[in-house]
């Protein structure tokens, strides 16, 4: 066994241990996203477009998003399907390049994650995907799946990798002997635990969790969420948690960002957002939560349909569905402003309109 290699790994473990002592989120931002955009060209083939005299079609999946995530905290992104949440997740881990804007991780730009520097950066950011079965190679045994990141990012020997895999499986509530089995031999919740173990294999600091519990039964969701919260406390992890389930978000998040049609319309501390939401869209989302208390509280479904993202409305993109929209909303794009400690993009809120 190479002594220098072992020393390096021990140093890495020591650095991890120092993070474990941090139970309260630091004020320093680990992630900074500024005016990030990702556009997709979804035009028809060239010849068809020329013959039909059609212009190019551009899908602005993410269009001018800015936010930060402090070290040790969980920021949740919520919104209806197609609002751009998963696109942001893929931008943060380098699966999609930015169209414009910037993303920095611990002060380092993520615009170029190639080469040796990019490899070192990738080790610090990992992702847990929505579908645990689709994200695990069905032909590989669990031990190989979890050990694969170590082959790319560490110089551990085979024996050291096996020991690390066993420790990770135990950490997520599975048995070390499970590394000899295939993904199809596990339940959905167990497969998601395997995905978490794989994400933790190289001691990352930041995890992007793209709806990690949406494909699971409710009871299994609670188990997985509790594992993730426990790991965050013990390892000092930072999360971006993407979900459309507001009950789950209330359980795991420190702050919440609300997305609509490629933009963030409101971002606030969890308790403030759930008790005093400001943006009309946030209010409608919260009002649509089913009442399970038996107290007979009225619930209002979110009105209308999400507009075609290829041809979004002018001005505030939510104005066709907003019960408080005025002429200004149809022509002027609202910008994020601080209102009573909440960042919100709404003309009515910042100008003090009667919102009812």
Secondary structure per residue as TSV (DSSP state, phi and psi in degrees):
chain	resnum	aa	ss	phi	psi
A	1	X	-	360.0	132.5
A	2	X	-	-73.3	117.9
A	3	X	H	-63.9	-39.9
A	4	X	H	-62.7	-39.8
A	5	X	H	-64.0	-43.3
A	6	X	H	-63.1	-41.0
A	7	X	H	-60.7	-40.5
A	8	X	H	-63.7	-42.1
A	9	X	H	-68.1	-37.1
A	10	X	H	-65.9	-37.1
A	11	X	H	-63.1	-38.9
A	12	X	H	-63.6	-42.4
A	13	X	H	-64.3	-36.3
A	14	X	H	-65.4	-40.1
A	15	X	H	-63.8	-38.4
A	16	X	H	-64.3	-41.7
A	17	X	H	-62.1	-35.3
A	18	X	H	-66.8	-29.5
A	19	X	H	-74.2	-28.7
A	20	X	H	-64.4	-25.9
A	21	X	T	-74.6	-13.3
A	22	X	-	-87.7	100.5
A	23	X	-	-99.3	-19.5
A	24	X	S	-107.4	131.6
A	25	X	-	-55.2	135.6
A	26	X	-	-78.3	161.7
A	27	X	S	-79.1	-20.8
A	28	X	S	-68.6	134.2
A	29	X	E	-79.3	129.3
A	30	X	E	-87.5	-38.3
A	31	X	E	-117.7	132.1
A	32	X	E	-127.5	116.7
A	33	X	E	-112.3	122.8
A	34	X	E	-127.4	115.5
A	35	X	E	51.1	39.6
A	36	X	E	-73.8	138.3
A	37	X	E	-140.4	145.0
A	38	X	E	-138.2	113.3
A	39	X	E	-110.1	145.6
A	40	X	E	-120.0	131.0
A	41	X	E	-82.3	109.5
A	42	X	-	-113.1	31.5
A	43	X	-	-67.4	157.8
A	44	X	-	-66.2	162.8
A	45	X	-	-53.7	151.8
A	46	X	H	-53.7	-49.6
A	47	X	H	-65.1	-43.1
A	48	X	H	-61.5	-38.8
A	49	X	H	-68.1	-39.7
A	50	X	H	-66.9	-46.0
A	51	X	H	-64.3	-38.0
A	52	X	H	-90.2	-3.0
A	53	X	T	55.5	46.2
A	54	X	-	-95.4	140.6
A	55	X	-	-76.5	167.5
A	56	X	-	-65.4	147.7
A	57	X	-	-111.2	125.7
A	58	X	E	-120.4	125.5
A	59	X	E	-96.4	114.8
A	60	X	E	-91.1	80.4
A	61	X	E	-63.7	-40.1
A	62	X	E	-131.3	129.8
A	63	X	E	-139.8	88.0
A	64	X	E	79.7	52.5
A	65	X	E	-99.0	134.7
A	66	X	E	-134.5	134.9
A	67	X	E	-168.6	169.2
A	68	X	E	-134.8	157.2
A	69	X	E	-129.5	122.0
A	70	X	E	-76.8	151.8
A	71	X	T	-61.0	126.7
A	72	X	T	90.7	-1.3
A	73	X	-	-105.4	170.9
A	74	X	E	-117.0	117.3
A	75	X	E	-102.5	126.1
A	76	X	E	-103.3	141.4
A	77	X	E	-113.1	127.5
A	78	X	E	-126.6	163.8
A	79	X	-	153.3	168.0
A	80	X	S	-68.6	162.0
A	81	X	T	-58.2	137.9
A	82	X	T	88.1	7.7
A	83	X	S	-84.2	-9.2
A	84	X	S	110.2	7.4
A	85	X	H	-61.9	-49.9
A	86	X	H	-68.6	-29.7
A	87	X	H	-64.3	-41.1
A	88	X	H	-61.7	-41.3
A	89	X	H	-57.7	-44.5
A	90	X	H	-72.5	-28.5
A	91	X	H	-66.0	-39.4
A	92	X	H	-68.9	-29.2
A	93	X	T	-102.2	8.6
A	94	X	T	82.3	11.9
A	95	X	S	-75.1	-27.3
A	96	X	S	-120.4	141.4
A	97	X	-	-82.1	154.3
A	98	X	-	-73.7	141.4
A	99	X	S	-76.2	-45.1
A	100	X	E	-159.1	174.0
A	101	X	E	96.3	-170.4
A	102	X	E	-147.1	151.2
A	103	X	E	-134.4	127.8
A	104	X	E	-121.8	143.6
A	105	X	E	-120.4	115.1
A	106	X	T	53.4	39.4
A	107	X	T	85.0	-4.6
A	108	X	E	-104.0	131.9
A	109	X	E	-68.1	141.1
A	110	X	-	-96.1	9.4
A	111	X	S	-64.5	-26.9
A	112	X	-	-131.3	100.3
A	113	X	-	-103.5	23.9
A	114	X	-	-94.6	166.2
A	115	X	H	73.8	-168.8
A	116	X	H	-65.4	-42.1
A	117	X	H	-63.7	-40.7
A	118	X	H	-64.2	-36.5
A	119	X	H	-65.4	-41.5
A	120	X	H	-65.3	-33.9
A	121	X	H	-73.1	-39.2
A	122	X	H	-61.5	-31.5
A	123	X	T	-61.9	-27.5
A	124	X	T	-90.7	-9.6
A	125	X	E	-124.9	127.9
A	126	X	E	-135.5	166.9
A	127	X	E	-133.4	141.1
A	128	X	E	-110.0	119.7
A	129	X	-	-86.4	164.3
A	130	X	S	-66.6	-46.1
A	131	X	-	-101.5	105.9
A	132	X	T	-67.0	-24.4
A	133	X	T	-77.6	-42.1
A	134	X	T	-69.7	-25.8
A	135	X	T	-91.1	-2.1
A	136	X	S	-111.7	132.7
A	137	X	-	-66.5	115.8
A	138	X	T	-68.3	-15.3
A	139	X	T	-92.9	-6.4
A	140	X	S	-103.4	146.9
A	141	X	B	-74.8	157.6
A	142	X	H	-58.1	-39.0
A	143	X	H	-59.1	-40.9
A	144	X	H	-71.1	-37.6
A	145	X	H	-60.0	-46.3
A	146	X	H	-72.8	-32.6
A	147	X	H	-78.5	-17.9
A	148	X	H	-55.9	-46.6
A	149	X	H	-60.3	-30.4
A	150	X	H	-67.5	-33.0
A	151	X	H	-64.3	-35.2
A	152	X	H	-82.8	-31.8
A	153	X	H	-116.2	-7.0
A	154	X	-	-133.9	173.2
A	155	X	-	-118.6	32.6
A	156	X	-	-67.4	147.1
A	157	X	-	-74.5	170.6
A	158	X	H	-60.6	-41.8
A	159	X	H	-65.3	-38.5
A	160	X	H	-68.9	-37.1
A	161	X	H	-64.9	-43.2
A	162	X	H	-60.4	-40.6
A	163	X	H	-65.5	-40.4
A	164	X	H	-66.6	-41.4
A	165	X	H	-61.2	-44.4
A	166	X	H	-61.2	-41.9
A	167	X	H	-65.3	-39.3
A	168	X	H	-67.1	-42.9
A	169	X	H	-61.3	-40.9
A	170	X	H	-64.0	-38.2
A	171	X	H	-63.1	-33.8
A	172	X	T	-97.6	12.1
A	173	X	T	88.6	18.1
A	174	X	-	-111.1	174.3
A	175	X	-	-100.0	142.8
A	176	X	G	-53.6	-30.2
A	177	X	G	-68.0	-15.2
A	178	X	G	-67.3	-13.5
A	179	X	G	-68.3	-13.8
A	180	X	G	-90.5	-1.1
A	181	X	S	-98.9	168.3
A	182	X	B	-100.9	157.9
A	183	X	G	-56.0	-36.1
A	184	X	G	-68.1	-11.2
A	185	X	G	-88.1	4.8
A	186	X	S	-116.9	159.1
A	187	X	-	-76.5	172.0
A	188	X	H	-61.5	-42.2
A	189	X	H	-65.1	-38.7
A	190	X	H	-67.4	-36.9
A	191	X	H	-65.6	-37.0
A	192	X	H	-68.2	-32.5
A	193	X	H	-65.2	-36.8
A	194	X	H	-63.8	-41.2
A	195	X	H	-61.4	-39.5
A	196	X	H	-65.5	-42.7
A	197	X	H	-61.3	-41.4
A	198	X	H	-63.4	-41.5
A	199	X	H	-64.4	-30.2
A	200	X	T	-88.0	-2.6
A	201	X	T	-58.6	-32.0
A	202	X	T	-111.2	25.6
A	203	X	-	54.3	57.7
A	204	X	-	-72.8	165.5
A	205	X	S	-102.9	-25.9
A	206	X	E	-132.3	128.6
A	207	X	E	-118.3	129.5
A	208	X	E	-96.8	117.6
A	209	X	E	-110.5	102.3
A	210	X	E	-92.7	92.5
A	211	X	S	46.4	58.1
A	212	X	T	-70.7	-11.7
A	213	X	T	-119.7	3.4
A	214	X	T	-67.5	-24.9
A	215	X	T	-93.8	9.3
A	216	X	S	-111.0	155.5
A	217	X	-	-63.8	158.0
A	218	X	H	-59.4	-44.7
A	219	X	H	-65.1	-36.5
A	220	X	H	-72.4	-35.3
A	221	X	H	-55.0	-46.0
A	222	X	H	-61.3	-40.4
A	223	X	H	-63.0	-46.4
A	224	X	H	-65.9	-41.9
A	225	X	H	-63.8	-39.9
A	226	X	H	-65.9	-36.9
A	227	X	H	-62.7	-44.0
A	228	X	H	-65.5	-40.5
A	229	X	H	-67.3	-39.0
A	230	X	H	-64.9	-42.0
A	231	X	H	-64.0	-38.1
A	232	X	H	-63.2	-41.7
A	233	X	H	-65.1	-42.6
A	234	X	H	-79.9	-31.8
A	235	X	H	-105.3	-4.4
A	236	X	T	67.5	35.4
A	237	X	-	-77.5	156.6
A	238	X	E	-114.5	134.5
A	239	X	E	-120.1	141.1
A	240	X	E	-107.4	115.5
A	241	X	E	-112.0	116.7
A	242	X	E	-104.6	129.8
A	243	X	-	-161.2	157.4
A	244	X	S	-109.0	1.7
A	245	X	-	-95.2	105.2
A	246	X	H	-69.2	-27.1
A	247	X	H	-66.1	-41.8
A	248	X	H	-64.9	-42.8
A	249	X	H	-60.5	-42.4
A	250	X	H	-62.4	-29.0
A	251	X	H	-77.3	-35.9
A	252	X	H	-108.5	-22.4
A	253	X	-	-87.4	149.8
A	254	X	S	-94.4	-42.1
A	255	X	E	-131.5	157.8
A	256	X	E	-132.3	132.5
A	257	X	E	-111.3	133.9
A	258	X	E	-105.4	123.9
A	259	X	E	-107.9	145.1
A	260	X	E	-145.5	118.4
A	261	X	T	51.9	50.2
A	262	X	T	88.3	0.6
A	263	X	E	-133.0	154.0
A	264	X	E	-87.6	126.2
A	265	X	E	-103.4	-17.9
A	266	X	E	-159.4	141.4
A	267	X	E	-146.4	131.2
A	268	X	E	-161.3	168.0
A	269	X	E	-58.9	149.0
A	270	X	H	-54.0	-51.8
A	271	X	H	-64.2	-39.3
A	272	X	H	-65.1	-40.9
A	273	X	H	-68.5	-38.3
A	274	X	H	-78.6	-25.0
A	275	X	H	-97.7	-36.6
A	276	X	S	-132.9	62.8
A	277	X	-	-63.6	145.3
A	278	X	-	-107.3	-46.2
A	279	X	S	-71.6	138.5
A	280	X	H	-55.7	-35.1
A	281	X	H	-66.9	-42.0
A	282	X	H	-61.4	-41.3
A	283	X	H	-62.4	-41.8
A	284	X	H	-67.4	-38.6
A	285	X	H	-61.3	-46.0
A	286	X	H	-68.7	-34.9
A	287	X	H	-68.3	-21.8
A	288	X	T	-83.7	-6.1
A	289	X	S	-65.6	127.6
A	290	X	-	-60.4	143.8
A	291	X	-	-86.1	111.9
A	292	X	-	-106.8	8.9
A	293	X	S	-88.8	-16.7
A	294	X	S	77.9	11.9
A	295	X	S	-90.9	-0.5
A	296	X	-	74.0	24.9
A	297	X	-	-68.5	138.0
A	298	X	-	-72.5	146.3
A	299	X	-	-128.5	133.3
A	300	X	-	-110.9	120.0
A	301	X	-	-68.3	154.5
A	302	X	-	-66.4	121.7
A	303	X	-	-74.1	148.5
A	304	X	S	71.2	-173.8
A	305	X	-	-116.6	153.3
A	306	X	-	-64.2	129.0
A	307	X	-	-61.9	162.4
A	308	X	-	-63.3	117.9
A	309	X	G	-65.7	-17.5
A	310	X	G	-77.2	-17.6
A	311	X	G	-141.5	67.6
A	312	X	-	-69.7	156.0
A	313	X	-	-63.2	156.0
A	314	X	S	-76.2	165.1
A	315	X	S	64.4	-135.6
A	316	X	S	-74.1	120.2
A	317	X	T	-66.3	-14.1
A	318	X	T	-89.8	-5.9
A	319	X	G	-61.5	-31.5
A	320	X	G	-64.4	-21.3
A	321	X	G	-107.8	-3.4
A	322	X	-	-86.5	126.8
A	323	X	T	-72.1	-8.8
A	324	X	T	-115.3	11.6
A	325	X	-	-65.7	141.6
A	326	X	-	-124.5	-178.8
A	327	X	H	-59.1	-38.4
A	328	X	H	-58.6	-36.2
A	329	X	H	-65.5	-27.8
A	330	X	H	-80.7	-16.4
A	331	X	H	-119.9	-27.9
A	332	X	S	-112.3	130.7
A	333	X	-	-78.4	120.9
A	334	X	-	-72.3	146.2
A	335	X	-	-108.8	157.2
A	336	X	-	-67.5	128.4
A	337	X	E	-137.2	152.8
A	338	X	E	-82.2	125.5
A	339	X	E	-135.2	107.2
A	340	X	T	55.7	41.1
A	341	X	T	83.3	1.0
A	342	X	E	-114.8	133.0
A	343	X	E	-85.2	121.7
A	344	X	E	-142.1	144.4
A	345	X	-	-113.3	87.8
A	346	X	-	-157.2	124.8
A	347	X	H	-61.0	-41.7
A	348	X	H	-65.9	-40.1
A	349	X	H	-67.1	-49.9
A	350	X	H	-73.1	-22.0
A	351	X	H	-96.9	-0.2
A	352	X	T	76.0	31.4
A	353	X	-	-65.9	156.3
A	354	X	-	-74.7	109.1
A	355	X	-	-97.0	-13.2
A	356	X	-	73.8	360.0
